[in-house]
C-alpha cells in the first residue's frame, strides 16, 4: 500500500542543472540591462546633465537594478521548476543569531583591515576628511559649529570650533 502512495506522489520533472544555470544567467543579464536602462533613464529625467557624472546615486540605481534582476530571474526559474516562492529561503525566522554573528564578523574584519592600514601608514585621516564627511552626512548641520577658512591649496577647509 505504501509503495503505491510513493509512486503517486512523485515530484514533477524539473529542468536539468545546466539549463537552470543558463536560464538564470541569461535572464539576469537581460533583466539587469532592462532595469538599469529604465533606472538611469528616470535618473537622467530627474537630474538632467548631472546624471552623467558617476556618483552615489548612480551606484544605488545600478545595485537596485541588480537586485530586481536577480529576483526576477529567480522567480522565472521557480515558475519553470513549479516551486513556491518560499523555496528561496528568504525568511529571517531562526536565522537571527547567524545574522548577528555575520554582522559582527564583518565589523571585525573592517576594523582589522582599517587598523592595519592606519598602523602601516597607508591611510591618513585628516580634518579635511572629517569636515567633508560631516558635511555629507549632515548637509543641514548648523554652520555656527564650523569655522570655514580658505586653505592654501584646497580652497575651503573646515575646523571644529
N, C-alpha and C positions, 0 to 999 in steps of 0.2 A: 504494500500500500504506500509506503513512504517513498519508494523509488519512483512511483508514478507521479507523486506530488513534486518531486525534484525535477523530473523531466518537464512537467508543465510550467514550472517557474524558471525556465531558462531565461537568461538575460538576452536582450536583443543584440543582433550582430552590430559590432561597432567598427569604426574606421581603423585601419592599421596605423601604427605609431608614426610611420614615415609620412602618411597622408595628413595626420593631425599636425605634425611639425610644419609641413609645407603650407597647409591651410592657415595655421596661426601666423607664420612669418609673412605670408602674402597679405593676409587680412590686416596685420599690424602695419605694414608699410603703406598700404593703400589708405587705410583709415587715418594713419598719422599724417600723411600728406594732405588729406582732405581736411582734417580738423585743424591742422596748423595753418593751412591756407585761409580757412574761414576765420580763425582767431587773429591772424596777422592782418587780414583784410578789415575786420572790425576795429582792430587797434589803429590801423592807419586812417580809418574814417574818423576816429575819435581824436587822435593826436596829430594827424596831418604829417608834416615832414619830420617831426620828432620820432616817429615810429621807425624810421630807417636806421637810427643810431641804436646800437645794441645797449641794452640796459637790463635792469632787474625785471621790469615789466615784460620785456620780450622773452626772457628766460622763463618767467612764470607762465606765459601763454604757451610756450613750447612744452613745458612739463605738463600742463593741463591737457594739451593735445595728446601727449604720450599716454597719460593716464586713461583718457577716454578711448584711445586706440586699443590699449591692452584690454580694457573691459569689453569693448565691442567685439574684439577678436575672440575673447573667452566666451562671450555669450553665443557667438556664431558656432563655436566648437561644441558648446553644451547643447545647442539645438540639434546639430548633426549627430551627436552622441546620445541624444534623448535622455539627458540627465537634468536634474533640477539645478537651479542657481545656487542652492545651499551646498552643493558638492565642491564649490570653490574654496570653502573653508574660511570665509571672511568674518566669522564670528569672534568676538572677544571673550566669550564665555569660557572660563577655565584657562585662559592664557594671560591673565593679569600679572602673575609672578614672572613669567618669562619675558613679558614686555618690559617690566621694570628692570630686570637683570640686563636685558639688551640695552636699555637706555643708560644704565649705569656703566656698562662696558664701553659704550660709545663715548660717554663723557670722560671716562678714564683714559681711553686712547687719545682723545683730543688733548687732554691735559698733559699726558706724557709727551706727545709729539710737539706741542707748543712749548712745553718746559725745556725739552732738549734743544729745540731750535733757538729759544731765548738764551739758554746757557752757552750754546756754541757760537752765539753772536750772529746767527743767520737772520734773526728777526729783531727789529728795534722798534720799541713803542715810544712815540713822541707825543708832545702836547698837541701838535697839529692833528695827529690821528685822532686823539681823544675829542678834539673840538669838532672835527668833521663827523665823527661817529655820533656825538651828542646832537649835532645839528641835523643829521639824517634821521636819527631815532625820534627826536622831539622837534619837529620843524617849527612849532609854535612856542618854543621854550622862551620864557621872558628874557629879553636881551639885556636886562639890567644885571643879570648874573654873569654875563660875559663881557670881557673887555676886549674890544677889537682894535688891533693896530696893524699897520701895513708892514709886512716883513721885507727884508732886502731883496729876496729872490722869489717869493711865493705869492706876493700880493697880500691877502688878508691872512692873519693868523689869530687864533683865539687863546685867551688865557682866562682861567677862573679867577674871579675876584676874591 
